[in-house]
Amino acid sequence: VSVSGRTTTAPYQQVLGIERSFLPWQPEASDKRTKLTFLWPLIASPHVTAETRSDEQQTPVFTDDDLAKE
């Protein structure tokens, strides 16, 4: 999901935020329902800042390398 818009300090169109998620889908009908469990970590500190790099994919900026250690 990406949110674009303008602010009072930057009156031009820009990306205001991006959030990535997992969206399961099934290309055709099935007799059985897909069973899916989504587990969120209960104890974790944020590792990504609110800014993104200016490349085409708006790469998120990490605060440190602690996520790789986890």
Biopython code that builds the backbone (N, CA, C, O; Angstrom):
import numpy as np
from Bio.PDB.StructureBuilder import StructureBuilder

atoms = [
    (1, "VAL", "N", (0.855, -1.159, 0.000)),
    (1, "VAL", "CA", (0.000, 0.000, 0.000)),
    (1, "VAL", "C", (0.901, 1.221, 0.000)),
    (1, "VAL", "O", (1.874, 1.287, 0.752)),
    (2, "SER", "N", (0.582, 2.158, -0.823)),
    (2, "SER", "CA", (1.363, 3.377, -0.922)),
    (2, "SER", "C", (0.423, 4.582, -0.810)),
    (2, "SER", "O", (-0.645, 4.596, -1.421)),
    (3, "VAL", "N", (0.815, 5.574, -0.042)),
    (3, "VAL", "CA", (0.023, 6.797, 0.099)),
    (3, "VAL", "C", (0.830, 7.943, -0.491)),
    (3, "VAL", "O", (1.963, 8.195, -0.083)),
    (4, "SER", "N", (0.234, 8.631, -1.455)),
    (4, "SER", "CA", (0.880, 9.781, -2.085)),
    (4, "SER", "C", (0.036, 11.018, -1.829)),
    (4, "SER", "O", (-1.180, 10.929, -1.663)),
    (5, "GLY", "N", (0.689, 12.167, -1.799)),
    (5, "GLY", "CA", (-0.058, 13.402, -1.586)),
    (5, "GLY", "C", (0.862, 14.593, -1.460)),
    (5, "GLY", "O", (2.050, 14.528, -1.776)),
    (6, "ARG", "N", (0.281, 15.685, -0.987)),
    (6, "ARG", "CA", (1.020, 16.937, -0.828)),
    (6, "ARG", "C", (0.901, 17.406, 0.606)),
    (6, "ARG", "O", (-0.098, 17.141, 1.275)),
    (7, "THR", "N", (1.912, 18.096, 1.072)),
    (7, "THR", "CA", (1.868, 18.699, 2.397)),
    (7, "THR", "C", (2.035, 20.210, 2.244)),
    (7, "THR", "O", (2.362, 20.695, 1.161)),
    (8, "THR", "N", (1.812, 20.948, 3.321)),
    (8, "THR", "CA", (1.971, 22.404, 3.251)),
    (8, "THR", "C", (3.418, 22.805, 3.018)),
    (8, "THR", "O", (3.687, 23.823, 2.380)),
    (9, "THR", "N", (4.352, 22.011, 3.530)),
    (9, "THR", "CA", (5.773, 22.336, 3.340)),
    (9, "THR", "C", (6.305, 21.849, 2.001)),
    (9, "THR", "O", (7.290, 22.391, 1.499)),
    (10, "ALA", "N", (5.675, 20.840, 1.413)),
    (10, "ALA", "CA", (6.086, 20.315, 0.103)),
    (10, "ALA", "C", (4.840, 20.217, -0.776)),
    (10, "ALA", "O", (4.210, 19.160, -0.822)),
    (11, "PRO", "N", (4.467, 21.297, -1.479)),
    (11, "PRO", "CA", (3.213, 21.332, -2.231)),
    (11, "PRO", "C", (3.239, 20.571, -3.559)),
    (11, "PRO", "O", (2.441, 20.867, -4.449)),
    (12, "TYR", "N", (4.115, 19.628, -3.703)),
    (12, "TYR", "CA", (4.175, 18.805, -4.904)),
    (12, "TYR", "C", (3.838, 17.360, -4.533)),
    (12, "TYR", "O", (3.966, 16.967, -3.373)),
    (13, "GLN", "N", (3.408, 16.575, -5.518)),
    (13, "GLN", "CA", (3.032, 15.172, -5.297)),
    (13, "GLN", "C", (4.259, 14.370, -4.870)),
    (13, "GLN", "O", (5.300, 14.417, -5.524)),
    (14, "GLN", "N", (4.125, 13.631, -3.760)),
    (14, "GLN", "CA", (5.238, 12.819, -3.269)),
    (14, "GLN", "C", (4.688, 11.615, -2.517)),
    (14, "GLN", "O", (3.518, 11.599, -2.133)),
    (15, "VAL", "N", (5.522, 10.615, -2.307)),
    (15, "VAL", "CA", (5.130, 9.445, -1.526)),
    (15, "VAL", "C", (5.185, 9.821, -0.050)),
    (15, "VAL", "O", (6.225, 10.247, 0.452)),
    (16, "LEU", "N", (4.061, 9.661, 0.639)),
    (16, "LEU", "CA", (3.995, 10.000, 2.054)),
    (16, "LEU", "C", (4.231, 8.786, 2.939)),
    (16, "LEU", "O", (4.628, 8.925, 4.096)),
    (17, "GLY", "N", (3.991, 7.601, 2.401)),
    (17, "GLY", "CA", (4.220, 6.396, 3.186)),
    (17, "GLY", "C", (4.008, 5.145, 2.369)),
    (17, "GLY", "O", (3.231, 5.133, 1.414)),
    (18, "ILE", "N", (4.710, 4.085, 2.754)),
    (18, "ILE", "CA", (4.591, 2.783, 2.094)),
    (18, "ILE", "C", (4.545, 1.715, 3.173)),
    (18, "ILE", "O", (5.324, 1.759, 4.125)),
    (19, "GLU", "N", (3.651, 0.769, 3.032)),
    (19, "GLU", "CA", (3.580, -0.362, 3.955)),
    (19, "GLU", "C", (3.452, -1.636, 3.129)),
    (19, "GLU", "O", (2.605, -1.724, 2.240)),
    (20, "ARG", "N", (4.281, -2.605, 3.419)),
    (20, "ARG", "CA", (4.247, -3.874, 2.703)),
    (20, "ARG", "C", (3.516, -4.911, 3.538)),
    (20, "ARG", "O", (3.552, -4.879, 4.768)),
    (21, "SER", "N", (2.852, -5.828, 2.850)),
    (21, "SER", "CA", (2.082, -6.857, 3.540)),
    (21, "SER", "C", (2.094, -8.124, 2.696)),
    (21, "SER", "O", (2.592, -8.132, 1.570)),
    (22, "PHE", "N", (1.547, -9.176, 3.248)),
    (22, "PHE", "CA", (1.428, -10.452, 2.550)),
    (22, "PHE", "C", (-0.041, -10.653, 2.211)),
    (22, "PHE", "O", (-0.890, -10.659, 3.103)),
    (23, "LEU", "N", (-0.343, -10.817, 0.947)),
    (23, "LEU", "CA", (-1.719, -11.002, 0.516)),
    (23, "LEU", "C", (-1.836, -12.341, -0.199)),
    (23, "LEU", "O", (-1.434, -12.455, -1.356)),
    (24, "PRO", "N", (-2.379, -13.360, 0.468)),
    (24, "PRO", "CA", (-2.537, -14.654, -0.195)),
    (24, "PRO", "C", (-3.675, -14.604, -1.210)),
    (24, "PRO", "O", (-4.663, -13.897, -1.011)),
    (25, "TRP", "N", (-3.533, -15.346, -2.281)),
    (25, "TRP", "CA", (-4.603, -15.428, -3.260)),
    (25, "TRP", "C", (-4.582, -16.794, -3.917)),
    (25, "TRP", "O", (-3.557, -17.475, -3.932)),
    (26, "GLN", "N", (-5.713, -17.181, -4.454)),
    (26, "GLN", "CA", (-5.856, -18.456, -5.124)),
    (26, "GLN", "C", (-6.348, -18.168, -6.540)),
    (26, "GLN", "O", (-7.400, -17.548, -6.696)),
    (27, "PRO", "N", (-5.625, -18.596, -7.581)),
    (27, "PRO", "CA", (-5.957, -18.202, -8.946)),
    (27, "PRO", "C", (-7.288, -18.764, -9.452)),
    (27, "PRO", "O", (-7.879, -18.203, -10.375)),
    (28, "GLU", "N", (-7.759, -19.845, -8.870)),
    (28, "GLU", "CA", (-9.039, -20.414, -9.329)),
    (28, "GLU", "C", (-9.785, -21.013, -8.149)),
    (28, "GLU", "O", (-9.218, -21.233, -7.078)),
    (29, "ALA", "N", (-11.054, -21.268, -8.365)),
    (29, "ALA", "CA", (-11.890, -21.811, -7.291)),
    (29, "ALA", "C", (-11.394, -23.189, -6.872)),
    (29, "ALA", "O", (-10.844, -23.941, -7.677)),
    (30, "SER", "N", (-11.598, -23.503, -5.604)),
    (30, "SER", "CA", (-11.144, -24.775, -5.056)),
    (30, "SER", "C", (-12.233, -25.358, -4.172)),
    (30, "SER", "O", (-13.050, -24.631, -3.607)),
    (31, "ASP", "N", (-12.233, -26.686, -4.060)),
    (31, "ASP", "CA", (-13.212, -27.340, -3.193)),
    (31, "ASP", "C", (-12.869, -27.138, -1.726)),
    (31, "ASP", "O", (-13.750, -27.152, -0.865)),
    (32, "LYS", "N", (-11.582, -26.950, -1.445)),
    (32, "LYS", "CA", (-11.111, -26.777, -0.077)),
    (32, "LYS", "C", (-10.687, -25.341, 0.170)),
    (32, "LYS", "O", (-10.095, -24.704, -0.701)),
    (33, "ARG", "N", (-10.987, -24.830, 1.353)),
    (33, "ARG", "CA", (-10.543, -23.487, 1.704)),
    (33, "ARG", "C", (-9.063, -23.519, 2.079)),
    (33, "ARG", "O", (-8.581, -24.487, 2.668)),
    (34, "THR", "N", (-8.362, -22.465, 1.736)),
    (34, "THR", "CA", (-6.957, -22.338, 2.109)),
    (34, "THR", "C", (-6.875, -21.989, 3.589)),
    (34, "THR", "O", (-7.550, -21.071, 4.054)),
    (35, "LYS", "N", (-6.051, -22.719, 4.323)),
    (35, "LYS", "CA", (-5.842, -22.428, 5.734)),
    (35, "LYS", "C", (-4.536, -21.655, 5.864)),
    (35, "LYS", "O", (-3.500, -22.066, 5.340)),
    (36, "LEU", "N", (-4.603, -20.542, 6.563)),
    (36, "LEU", "CA", (-3.450, -19.673, 6.669)),
    (36, "LEU", "C", (-3.375, -19.113, 8.081)),
    (36, "LEU", "O", (-4.381, -18.685, 8.647)),
    (37, "THR", "N", (-2.191, -19.121, 8.633)),
    (37, "THR", "CA", (-1.951, -18.502, 9.923)),
    (37, "THR", "C", (-0.925, -17.401, 9.729)),
    (37, "THR", "O", (0.114, -17.615, 9.104)),
    (38, "PHE", "N", (-1.211, -16.241, 10.254)),
    (38, "PHE", "CA", (-0.298, -15.117, 10.162)),
    (38, "PHE", "C", (0.123, -14.770, 11.576)),
    (38, "PHE", "O", (-0.719, -14.409, 12.398)),
    (39, "LEU", "N", (1.396, -14.870, 11.874)),
    (39, "LEU", "CA", (1.889, -14.652, 13.227)),
    (39, "LEU", "C", (2.732, -13.389, 13.285)),
    (39, "LEU", "O", (3.743, -13.276, 12.591)),
    (40, "TRP", "N", (2.314, -12.441, 14.115)),
    (40, "TRP", "CA", (3.066, -11.204, 14.300)),
    (40, "TRP", "C", (3.981, -11.356, 15.507)),
    (40, "TRP", "O", (3.574, -11.954, 16.503)),
    (41, "PRO", "N", (5.193, -10.838, 15.452)),
    (41, "PRO", "CA", (6.041, -10.883, 16.642)),
    (41, "PRO", "C", (5.436, -10.019, 17.747)),
    (41, "PRO", "O", (4.974, -8.907, 17.492)),
    (42, "LEU", "N", (5.443, -10.532, 18.957)),
    (42, "LEU", "CA", (4.844, -9.810, 20.066)),
    (42, "LEU", "C", (5.823, -8.857, 20.741)),
    (42, "LEU", "O", (5.420, -7.829, 21.285)),
    (43, "ILE", "N", (7.098, -9.197, 20.707)),
    (43, "ILE", "CA", (8.107, -8.344, 21.334)),
    (43, "ILE", "C", (9.176, -8.022, 20.289)),
    (43, "ILE", "O", (9.961, -8.887, 19.900)),
    (44, "ALA", "N", (9.192, -6.803, 19.855)),
    (44, "ALA", "CA", (10.201, -6.360, 18.892)),
    (44, "ALA", "C", (10.220, -4.840, 18.869)),
    (44, "ALA", "O", (9.189, -4.192, 19.048)),
    (45, "SER", "N", (11.371, -4.296, 18.653)),
    (45, "SER", "CA", (11.468, -2.847, 18.504)),
    (45, "SER", "C", (11.478, -2.513, 17.015)),
    (45, "SER", "O", (11.839, -3.363, 16.201)),
    (46, "PRO", "N", (11.095, -1.307, 16.644)),
    (46, "PRO", "CA", (11.089, -0.938, 15.228)),
    (46, "PRO", "C", (12.506, -0.905, 14.658)),
    (46, "PRO", "O", (13.444, -0.461, 15.321)),
    (47, "HIS", "N", (12.645, -1.376, 13.435)),
    (47, "HIS", "CA", (13.949, -1.396, 12.768)),
    (47, "HIS", "C", (13.976, -0.524, 11.510)),
    (47, "HIS", "O", (15.041, -0.275, 10.945)),
    (48, "VAL", "N", (12.804, -0.064, 11.076)),
    (48, "VAL", "CA", (12.721, 0.715, 9.845)),
    (48, "VAL", "C", (12.317, 2.143, 10.193)),
    (48, "VAL", "O", (11.417, 2.355, 11.005)),
    (49, "THR", "N", (12.976, 3.112, 9.587)),
    (49, "THR", "CA", (12.620, 4.510, 9.822)),
    (49, "THR", "C", (11.438, 4.905, 8.934)),
    (49, "THR", "O", (11.004, 4.115, 8.096)),
    (50, "ALA", "N", (10.927, 6.095, 9.108)),
    (50, "ALA", "CA", (9.797, 6.571, 8.315)),
    (50, "ALA", "C", (10.231, 7.040, 6.927)),
    (50, "ALA", "O", (9.384, 7.301, 6.072)),
    (51, "GLU", "N", (11.538, 7.149, 6.695)),
    (51, "GLU", "CA", (12.007, 7.625, 5.391)),
    (51, "GLU", "C", (12.314, 6.457, 4.456)),
    (51, "GLU", "O", (12.542, 5.333, 4.904)),
    (52, "THR", "N", (12.317, 6.735, 3.166)),
    (52, "THR", "CA", (12.691, 5.746, 2.155)),
    (52, "THR", "C", (13.720, 6.375, 1.229)),
    (52, "THR", "O", (13.818, 7.598, 1.129)),
    (53, "ARG", "N", (14.478, 5.534, 0.561)),
    (53, "ARG", "CA", (15.467, 6.036, -0.399)),
    (53, "ARG", "C", (14.748, 6.504, -1.658)),
    (53, "ARG", "O", (13.604, 6.120, -1.897)),
    (54, "SER", "N", (15.396, 7.314, -2.446)),
    (54, "SER", "CA", (14.752, 7.918, -3.613)),
    (54, "SER", "C", (14.858, 7.062, -4.873)),
    (54, "SER", "O", (14.702, 7.576, -5.981)),
    (55, "ASP", "N", (15.118, 5.771, -4.720)),
    (55, "ASP", "CA", (15.176, 4.911, -5.908)),
    (55, "ASP", "C", (13.754, 4.539, -6.354)),
    (55, "ASP", "O", (12.780, 4.906, -5.698)),
    (56, "GLU", "N", (13.642, 3.818, -7.462)),
    (56, "GLU", "CA", (12.337, 3.473, -8.031)),
    (56, "GLU", "C", (11.473, 2.654, -7.081)),
    (56, "GLU", "O", (10.248, 2.770, -7.112)),
    (57, "GLN", "N", (12.082, 1.835, -6.245)),
    (57, "GLN", "CA", (11.325, 0.943, -5.373)),
    (57, "GLN", "C", (11.096, 1.529, -3.988)),
    (57, "GLN", "O", (10.541, 0.858, -3.118)),
    (58, "GLN", "N", (11.510, 2.758, -3.775)),
    (58, "GLN", "CA", (11.332, 3.417, -2.480)),
    (58, "GLN", "C", (11.843, 2.519, -1.348)),
    (58, "GLN", "O", (11.112, 2.228, -0.402)),
    (59, "THR", "N", (13.087, 2.089, -1.451)),
    (59, "THR", "CA", (13.694, 1.172, -0.496)),
    (59, "THR", "C", (13.652, 1.746, 0.914)),
    (59, "THR", "O", (14.085, 2.878, 1.129)),
    (60, "PRO", "N", (13.130, 0.973, 1.893)),
    (60, "PRO", "CA", (13.075, 1.481, 3.263)),
    (60, "PRO", "C", (14.469, 1.654, 3.866)),
    (60, "PRO", "O", (15.403, 0.939, 3.501)),
    (61, "VAL", "N", (14.602, 2.591, 4.775)),
    (61, "VAL", "CA", (15.869, 2.864, 5.453)),
    (61, "VAL", "C", (15.804, 2.224, 6.837)),
    (61, "VAL", "O", (14.899, 2.514, 7.620)),
    (62, "PHE", "N", (16.767, 1.355, 7.133)),
    (62, "PHE", "CA", (16.822, 0.669, 8.430)),
    (62, "PHE", "C", (17.627, 1.505, 9.412)),
    (62, "PHE", "O", (18.591, 2.168, 9.031)),
    (63, "THR", "N", (17.227, 1.470, 10.680)),
    (63, "THR", "CA", (17.923, 2.240, 11.705)),
    (63, "THR", "C", (19.256, 1.607, 12.081)),
    (63, "THR", "O", (20.207, 2.313, 12.418)),
    (64, "ASP", "N", (19.332, 0.262, 12.025)),
    (64, "ASP", "CA", (20.552, -0.454, 12.394)),
    (64, "ASP", "C", (20.497, -1.850, 11.764)),
    (64, "ASP", "O", (19.583, -2.153, 10.997)),
    (65, "ASP", "N", (21.479, -2.697, 12.092)),
    (65, "ASP", "CA", (21.530, -4.055, 11.555)),
    (65, "ASP", "C", (21.030, -5.096, 12.540)),
    (65, "ASP", "O", (21.269, -6.289, 12.350)),
    (66, "ASP", "N", (20.338, -4.667, 13.591)),
    (66, "ASP", "CA", (19.858, -5.602, 14.612)),
    (66, "ASP", "C", (18.844, -6.608, 14.076)),
    (66, "ASP", "O", (18.764, -7.725, 14.588)),
    (67, "LEU", "N", (18.070, -6.239, 13.058)),
    (67, "LEU", "CA", (17.077, -7.154, 12.505)),
    (67, "LEU", "C", (17.762, -8.383, 11.888)),
    (67, "LEU", "O", (17.246, -9.496, 11.984)),
    (68, "ALA", "N", (18.894, -8.183, 11.270)),
    (68, "ALA", "CA", (19.639, -9.320, 10.687)),
    (68, "ALA", "C", (20.104, -10.283, 11.773)),
    (68, "ALA", "O", (20.140, -11.494, 11.554)),
    (69, "LYS", "N", (20.460, -9.755, 12.940)),
    (69, "LYS", "CA", (20.898, -10.599, 14.052)),
    (69, "LYS", "C", (19.744, -11.415, 14.608)),
    (69, "LYS", "O", (19.931, -12.566, 15.001)),
    (70, "GLU", "N", (18.526, -10.818, 14.645)),
    (70, "GLU", "CA", (17.356, -11.525, 15.166)),
    (70, "GLU", "C", (16.994, -12.675, 14.271)),
    (70, "GLU", "O", (16.032, -13.392, 14.545)),
]
sb = StructureBuilder()
sb.init_structure("model")
sb.init_model(0)
sb.init_chain("A")
sb.init_seg("    ")
for serial, (resi, resn, name, xyz) in enumerate(atoms, 1):
    if name == "N":
        sb.init_residue(resn, " ", resi, " ")
    sb.init_atom(name, np.array(xyz, "f"), 0.0, 1.0, " ", f" {name:<3s}", serial, name[0])
structure = sb.get_structure()
